[in-house]
């Protein structure tokens, strides 16, 4: 180990009208025993923060980025990328806290061990900073973690998305998976068995759970459902889990038992097979995905499922009636009308607006029960892939010359 550790740690802090908590979050950085850090605050179209942050902005380690419009948390984080100076990169939400005097211990792990990153159980606090318990996660990721995600219906619970990692891993893996891929930062949907080297360490992060959490907002619920469906669709085109319902209850039940929780990561060996490509347009496969959709919609929204998700329901009803491939061919000169907004917030607005281009396209795809889209060039593929990835619809996309392909 080096006599003097000199890793710079960049913390990314997206915020939107969190004036009640952001000062405490920043203050938790000043309660550390390690000074070589950088804080990038991204004000995502919220109220002006310059006055309340005036004292902190005199510190050259702190950068404030002001987005004119509210883009959504992930898109806000993307605006910070050119300003990152650290050797290590982490996420610090503007309503959460770092445990005092923990940062130096965290940095030491990267000096002692060749790892991509670290994670921990989260300390749960309320609006008054009172500790309410622990949010416990697995002890390690394994080559079966992608299957575990399927058993958990695409929802989190393995490790938190509070990444703390090397900068090269951040740009090579976190950005494409988490920022651009609508997946967990550690999970590559293209190569799910390629698990990074992340180790679990003592808890350093205090996660605030209260009524104003972003996760309770309508836009976050929409994004959560969309991302869960996206993960399920992509993983389920590769793997089929034997007796999935039974295994799901069994392994999730094992994880809840205190005695087994600490060894869960080591004993988890699900039974699954590789799915045949020709089966992903079968009626049985669509019924499987429909069951997943209904479960997630109820889990996230309860009985109050928004009307604007009706296009997904309509797609399944029509696809299950029509047990054959319904292929839509889109040529380069037609692709422009399928372009959608790059902002999560704008997408959320468009999906609620029946007159928007996005909604009209989704209604068309649903009414026609389109199961596969063929395009004639890579540029069109990129446009359609983004559309489908944000739609919640299990539609395959392929390029006619077979030089590239993708399925969700």
Secondary structure by P-SEA (a helix, b strand, c coil): cccccbbbbbbbbbbccccccaaaaaaaaaacccccbbbbbbcccccccccccccccccccbbbbbbcccccaaaaaaaacccccccbbbbbccccccccccaaaaaaaaacccccbbbbbbbccccccccccccccccccccaaaaaaaaaccccccccccccccaaaaaaccccccccccccccccccccccccccccccccbbbbbccccccccaaaaaaaaaaaaaaaaaaaacccccaaaaaaaaaaaaaacccccccccccbbbbbbbbbccccccaaaaaaaaaaaaaaaaaaccccccccaaaaaaaaaaaaaccccbbbbbcccccccccccccaaaaaaaaaccccaaaaaaaaaaaacccbbbbccaaaaaaaaaaaaacccbbbbbbccccccccc
